[in-house]
Structures are given as C-alpha cells and as structure tokens.
C-alpha cells in the first residue's frame, strides 16, 4: 500500500472513530443523567474529551503526510508526540478528578440509580467499543499509525470496562432482592473508582511514550537495527569507524551516520562508491523511505564525525 493510500485510510478511520465516540459520549451523558450514575456520566465525559483529542489527532495526521515547507523544513512529524502527550495528560487529569469524585461519593453514602437503564447502556457501549477495536486493529496492520494504535487501545479499554459495568450492574440488580440491598447505593461510586484506576495505565503509557519522543530519546530497536546494517558495510577496506545518531518523532525516524574513511577512499570510483554504501545501509533498514530522515556523511577527519 502506498503512503498516500495509507494516509487516506488512517484519516477515514479516525473520522469514523470520532463519529462513533461522539455517539457513545452522547449516550453516556444522557443515560448517566437519567440513571443517576456517576460512573456512566464519567464514561460519557471521557468519551467527549477523547473525541476532541481524536479530532486534533486527525488534523495532525493530515499535516504529518504533507511535504516539508520552507518554515517546517523537517516536516510536521514532531507534532504527533506533542498531541499524544496532551491527549494522555488531559485524560490522566480527568481520571484523577473522577477518582476523587468517587471517593467523595463513597464517603457520602453513595446514591441510588436505575440499574435497568445502566445495563442497557453498558451492553450497547461494550458492543460498539469491541467492534471499533477489531476494525481499527485490522486497519492498523496495514497503516501502522501511532494515532490509530492509541485510539485502538482506548476502544479496547472502554469495551472491557463497559463489559465489567454490565456484570457489576447485573449483580447490583440481583442484590436489590436480597438482604444486601443496603449496599447497592455504593455500587456506582465504587465502580467509578475502579473505572478510573483501570483507565489510568492507558494515559500514563501514552504520556511516557510521548515524552520519549519529545526529548528525542534514542529508540533501542532502531539503534540496534542501524548497527546491524552497518556491520557488513564496515567490512569494506578503507572504512575505519562510524558514529550514528537516531531518534523518533511521531511516525518520523531520524537517522544520521558519519563514516570515518582513509584520506584517499573512493579516489578511483568517485561518488558512485559512496552512493553504493548508502544503498547497502538502506537495504538493512526496515523503516520505509517516506518515514525516515536519512543522512550518511563521509570524512577522513575525526573531528567531523
């Protein structure tokens, strides 16, 4: 699949995800208010923010496939980890606030809610979430997009939590007919606390990956791949040493290799032998050309490496 086709497929999938998320968020807010459920209301608000972040991701995804401009000469790849970090940070703060809200609800004695409506909501949302996760997972096998990977994880987490809500609300509905009916007011606040604790690893992971890319921390996998590609190259006579620098920013991979040679290296073959070395290195890299910024320089003076 060509890069333009991949980009178009990524953008269409994000647009579908945004539309589905908005529908789920509207259901969450409506059913949360009707059923008197803090956990469902939190789910609706969470989905609303998620849709907003997906919209921002869509804008950046369109920018990321553009050609570099005079102002942005390295392209727009650097915007991707910034948006991902913002997304993760907002979701993390929302989870923390909701957890405090849940603890306050438990301390106040909980609240009654309509479990029948809550179960209907949870079943519908769980079905939608698992369907979107499966669809995005299939698409991302071809696109390999960090935005889709984040979105896909979000749908899976939301689906698992909604499925847990179905079981919890069903158990609470049964408890109403037993001697433990007095515990049912606590179910919603307890679920909200558990929801937020389950959600937190997702934004924490997003923020952690974004920070690594924002600070251009060298990815160990890419670094190892470059060294493996250089091993057969350095077996050539006249190549003395090399120094490499790698970084990842969004879908962009930055690779710089400085090769130290003898003063008369390539004197007979000329520039052709240097381009041949570049081709040999490229053959050992798995990163497609449209996703890498690749530089190979040659010098006989160690101070330029």
C-alpha positions in Angstrom: 0.0 0.0 0.0 1.4 3.4 -1.0 1.9 6.2 1.6 -1.0 8.4 0.2 -3.3 5.4 0.4 -2.2 4.7 3.9 -2.7 8.3 5.0 -6.2 8.4 3.5 -7.2 5.2 5.2 -5.8 6.4 8.5 -7.8 9.6 8.2 -11.0 7.9 7.3 -10.6 5.5 10.2 -10.0 8.4 12.6 -13.1 10.2 11.3 -15.2 7.1 11.8 -13.8 6.8 15.4 -14.6 10.4 16.1 -18.2 9.9 14.9 -18.6 6.7 17.0 -17.1 8.3 20.0 -19.4 11.3 19.8 -22.4 8.9 19.6 -21.1 7.0 22.7 -20.4 10.2 24.6 -24.0 11.5 23.9 -25.4 8.2 25.2 -23.2 8.3 28.2 -24.2 11.8 29.3 -27.9 11.1 28.6 -28.0 7.7 30.3 -25.8 8.9 33.1 -28.3 11.7 34.0 -31.4 9.5 33.5 -30.0 6.6 35.6 -28.3 8.9 38.2 -25.0 7.2 37.6 -21.7 9.0 38.2 -19.7 6.1 36.5 -21.8 6.3 33.3 -21.6 10.1 33.3 -17.8 9.9 33.7 -17.7 7.5 30.8 -19.7 10.0 28.6 -17.4 12.9 29.6 -14.3 10.8 29.0 -15.6 9.9 25.5 -16.3 13.6 24.7 -12.7 14.5 25.5 -11.5 11.5 23.6 -13.4 12.7 20.6 -11.9 16.1 20.8 -8.4 14.6 21.1 -9.1 12.3 18.1 -10.2 15.4 16.1 -6.9 17.1 16.9 -5.1 13.9 16.0 -6.8 13.9 12.7 -5.6 17.4 11.9 -2.0 16.4 12.8 -2.3 13.2 10.8 -3.1 15.3 7.8 -0.2 17.6 8.4 2.2 14.7 9.0 1.9 13.4 5.4 2.5 16.8 3.9 5.8 17.7 2.3 8.2 19.8 4.2 7.8 23.5 3.8 10.3 26.5 4.0 9.1 27.1 7.5 8.9 23.5 8.7 11.9 22.0 6.8 11.8 18.8 8.8 8.1 18.3 8.1 5.4 18.0 10.8 6.3 14.7 12.4 7.2 16.5 15.7 3.6 17.5 16.2 2.5 13.9 16.7 4.1 13.2 20.1 3.1 16.7 21.3 -0.6 15.9 20.6 -0.3 12.4 22.1 1.3 13.8 25.2 -1.5 16.4 25.5 -4.1 13.7 25.0 -2.6 11.5 27.7 -2.2 14.4 30.1 -5.8 15.5 29.8 -7.2 12.0 30.2 -4.9 11.4 33.2 -6.2 14.5 35.0 -9.8 13.5 34.2 -9.2 10.1 35.7 -7.7 11.6 38.9 -10.6 14.1 39.3 -13.1 11.3 38.8 -11.4 9.1 41.3 -11.6 11.9 43.9 -15.3 12.3 43.0 -15.9 8.6 43.5 -14.2 8.6 46.9 -16.4 11.6 47.9 -19.5 9.6 46.8 -18.5 6.7 49.0 -17.9 8.9 52.0 -21.4 10.5 51.5 -23.1 7.1 51.5 -23.4 6.5 47.7 -26.6 7.1 45.7 -29.5 5.2 44.2 -29.6 4.6 40.5 -31.8 2.9 37.8 -29.8 -0.3 37.2 -32.1 -1.3 34.3 -31.1 1.7 32.2 -27.5 1.4 33.2 -27.3 -2.2 32.0 -28.8 -1.3 28.6 -26.2 1.5 28.2 -23.3 -0.7 29.2 -24.3 -3.5 26.7 -24.7 -1.1 23.8 -21.5 0.7 24.5 -19.5 -2.5 25.1 -20.6 -3.8 21.7 -19.7 -0.6 19.9 -16.3 -0.4 21.6 -15.3 -4.0 20.8 -16.5 -3.5 17.2 -14.3 -0.4 16.7 -11.3 -2.0 18.4 -11.5 -5.0 16.0 -11.9 -2.7 13.0 -9.0 -0.4 13.9 -6.8 -3.3 14.7 -7.4 -4.7 11.2 -6.8 -1.4 9.5 -3.6 -0.6 11.6 -2.0 -3.8 10.4 -1.7 -2.0 7.0 -1.3 1.6 8.2 0.9 1.2 11.2 -0.2 4.5 12.8 0.6 5.6 16.3 -2.6 7.6 16.5 -4.7 4.5 15.5 -2.7 2.4 18.0 -3.6 4.9 20.8 -7.2 5.0 19.6 -7.4 1.2 19.3 -6.1 0.8 22.9 -8.7 3.3 24.1 -11.6 1.4 22.5 -10.4 -1.9 23.9 -10.1 -0.4 27.4 -13.5 1.2 27.1 -15.0 -2.1 25.9 -13.6 -4.1 28.8 -14.8 -1.5 31.3 -18.2 -1.4 29.8 -18.4 -5.2 29.9 -17.4 -5.0 33.6 -20.2 -2.5 34.1 -22.7 -4.9 32.7 -21.7 -7.6 35.2 -21.5 -5.2 38.1 -24.9 -3.6 37.4 -26.4 -7.0 36.9 -25.1 -8.2 40.3 -26.3 -5.0 41.9 -29.8 -5.6 40.4 -29.8 -9.0 42.0 -28.6 -7.6 45.3 -31.7 -5.4 45.5 -33.8 -8.5 46.1 -31.6 -9.9 48.9 -30.6 -9.0 52.4 -27.6 -7.0 51.0 -29.9 -4.4 49.3 -28.4 -1.7 51.6 -25.1 -2.0 49.7 -26.5 -1.1 46.3 -26.1 2.7 46.7 -22.4 2.2 46.9 -22.1 0.3 43.7 -21.9 3.3 41.4 -19.2 5.2 43.3 -17.2 2.0 43.8 -17.4 1.3 40.1 -16.3 4.8 39.3 -13.3 4.4 41.5 -12.4 1.1 39.8 -13.0 2.6 36.3 -10.6 5.4 36.9 -7.9 3.1 38.3 -8.3 0.8 35.2 -8.2 3.8 32.8 -5.0 5.3 34.3 -2.4 3.0 32.8 -3.6 3.9 29.3 -2.9 7.7 29.5 0.3 7.1 31.6 1.6 4.8 28.8 0.7 7.4 26.2 2.4 10.2 28.1 5.5 8.1 28.7 5.9 7.3 25.0 5.3 10.9 24.0 7.9 12.2 26.4 10.5 9.8 25.0 9.8 11.2 21.5 9.6 14.8 22.5 13.0 14.6 24.2 14.3 12.6 21.2 15.5 9.6 23.4 17.1 7.1 21.0 14.8 4.1 20.4 16.8 1.0 21.3 15.3 -1.1 18.5 16.2 1.5 15.8 19.7 1.9 17.2 20.3 -1.8 17.1 18.9 -2.0 13.6 21.3 0.7 12.4 24.3 -1.0 14.0 23.3 -4.3 12.4 23.0 -2.6 9.0 26.5 -1.0 9.4 28.3 -4.3 10.3 28.7 -5.6 6.7 29.4 -2.1 5.4 32.3 -1.6 7.8 33.9 -4.7 6.4 34.9 -2.7 3.3 38.5 -1.8 3.1 39.2 1.8 3.8 36.4 2.4 6.3 37.8 3.0 9.7 34.9 3.8 12.0 31.4 5.3 12.2 29.2 7.2 14.6 25.4 7.0 14.4 22.6 9.1 15.9 18.9 8.0 15.8 15.7 9.5 17.1 12.0 9.0 16.6 9.3 11.7 16.5 5.8 10.5 15.7 6.0 8.5 12.5 9.3 10.1 11.5 12.6 8.3 12.1 15.8 10.4 12.1 19.0 8.5 11.2 22.4 10.2 10.9 25.5 8.1 10.2 29.0 9.7 10.0 31.6 7.3 8.5 35.4 7.8 9.0 37.5 6.8 6.0 41.1 6.9 4.8 42.1 10.2 3.1 42.1 8.6 -0.4 39.0 6.4 0.0 36.9 6.3 -3.2 39.5 8.2 -5.2 39.2 5.7 -8.1 35.5 5.0 -8.1 34.4 8.5 -7.2 31.0 9.4 -5.7 29.4 6.2 -7.1 31.0 4.1 -4.3 29.6 6.4 -1.6 26.1 6.1 -3.1 26.6 2.3 -3.2 27.3 2.3 0.5 24.2 4.4 1.2 22.2 1.8 -0.8 23.7 -1.0 1.2 22.8 0.6 4.5 19.3 1.4 3.3 18.8 -2.3 2.4 19.4 -3.2 6.0 16.8 -0.8 7.4 13.1 -1.7 7.8 11.8 1.9 8.0 10.1 2.8 4.8 11.7 5.8 2.9 8.6 8.1 3.4 9.0 7.7 7.2 12.7 8.4 7.7 15.1 11.4 7.5 18.3 9.6 6.4 21.7 11.2 6.3 25.1 9.5 5.6 28.3 11.5 5.5 31.9 10.6 4.8 35.0 12.2 6.2 38.7 11.5 6.8 38.9 13.9 9.7 37.7 12.5 13.1 36.5 16.0 14.2 33.6 15.9 11.7 32.2 12.6 13.0 
